[in-house]
Structure formats: C-alpha cells, structure tokens
C-alpha cells in the first residue's frame, strides 16, 4: 500500500480544510464532498464520521473503499479502510483530535463512542 510523503503528512497535520468524496454505488462517480476533521497519527491520516456509522459518507467509504479527498489545496485519489476497534490507536487518535481541535464545542462529540466506531484511515491510491 502506498504511503503519504513526509511533506504531505506535515501539511495534512496543519491543514483544516479536508473534504472526503467516497465513490457512489457505481464505483466511478465521486460523492458530494463532505467537510471533515482530520488528524495524523504515526504518519497516517485518519478521519471520523461525526454521526458515527450512520453517516452516508462513512457508509460509502466502507462499501466502496475508495474515492478522493480535497485537502491542503490539492485533490488526491484515496483508499478508505476501517481503523476502529484498536484501543491503543483509538487513544492516539483521541489525543490528536484533542490537540488539534482544542477549544472547539465539537471536540467532545468526536471523542464519543459513535464517531470513534467510525474511524477511517485514508491512504493514497
């Protein structure tokens, strides 16, 4: 599997403008871009669905496994994989969210069970 470059990871860790667009059911058409928070942990890019596993973009990402992101002024073809269920990784991602988005009224909900269960690793295609 391809990895993000060090430069991309550095840029991603600072940026706050990510939009995810998993493929629609046809596997060819990109879904409507959804603005989402992102964090970098151990050199990998992660996002969470605010509405948990019921989120449409999350369901598409898990079903289709691919799409694109628009982030840091660029568009990237991507692969989406389920990253939930690892307690140590969940804690690291929680800490990254807490650091990057401290002070936001939306932080506490992003650390709750629903969003944590809808954690996605985003890799370059």
ChimeraX attribute file (.defattr): number of C-alpha atoms within 10 A of each C-alpha:
attribute: neighborCount
match mode: 1-to-1
recipient: residues
	/A:1	6
	/A:2	9
	/A:3	14
	/A:4	16
	/A:5	12
	/A:6	10
	/A:7	9
	/A:8	14
	/A:9	19
	/A:10	13
	/A:11	14
	/A:12	20
	/A:13	19
	/A:14	13
	/A:15	16
	/A:16	17
	/A:17	14
	/A:18	21
	/A:19	19
	/A:20	26
	/A:21	24
	/A:22	32
	/A:23	21
	/A:24	18
	/A:25	12
	/A:26	8
	/A:27	15
	/A:28	12
	/A:29	12
	/A:30	17
	/A:31	19
	/A:32	13
	/A:33	15
	/A:34	15
	/A:35	15
	/A:36	14
	/A:37	21
	/A:38	27
	/A:39	26
	/A:40	21
	/A:41	18
	/A:42	9
	/A:43	15
	/A:44	16
	/A:45	21
	/A:46	22
	/A:47	25
	/A:48	27
	/A:49	22
	/A:50	22
	/A:51	14
	/A:52	19
	/A:53	18
	/A:54	13
	/A:55	15
	/A:56	15
	/A:57	20
	/A:58	26
	/A:59	16
	/A:60	20
	/A:61	25
	/A:62	18
	/A:63	16
	/A:64	19
	/A:65	18
	/A:66	25
	/A:67	25
	/A:68	24
	/A:69	23
	/A:70	17
	/A:71	19
	/A:72	16
	/A:73	8
	/A:74	8
	/A:75	13
	/A:76	14
	/A:77	15
	/A:78	20
	/A:79	22
	/A:80	25
	/A:81	18
	/A:82	16
	/A:83	18
	/A:84	16
	/A:85	12
	/A:86	9
	/A:87	9
	/A:88	9
	/A:89	14
	/A:90	17
	/A:91	13
	/A:92	14
	/A:93	24
	/A:94	19
	/A:95	15
	/A:96	18
	/A:97	23
	/A:98	17
	/A:99	12
	/A:100	18
	/A:101	17
	/A:102	12
	/A:103	10
	/A:104	9
	/A:105	9
	/A:106	11
	/A:107	18
	/A:108	14
	/A:109	13
	/A:110	22
	/A:111	20
	/A:112	13
	/A:113	10
	/A:114	17
	/A:115	21
	/A:116	24
	/A:117	19
	/A:118	24
	/A:119	24
	/A:120	23
	/A:121	20
	/A:122	27
	/A:123	20
	/A:124	18
	/A:125	15
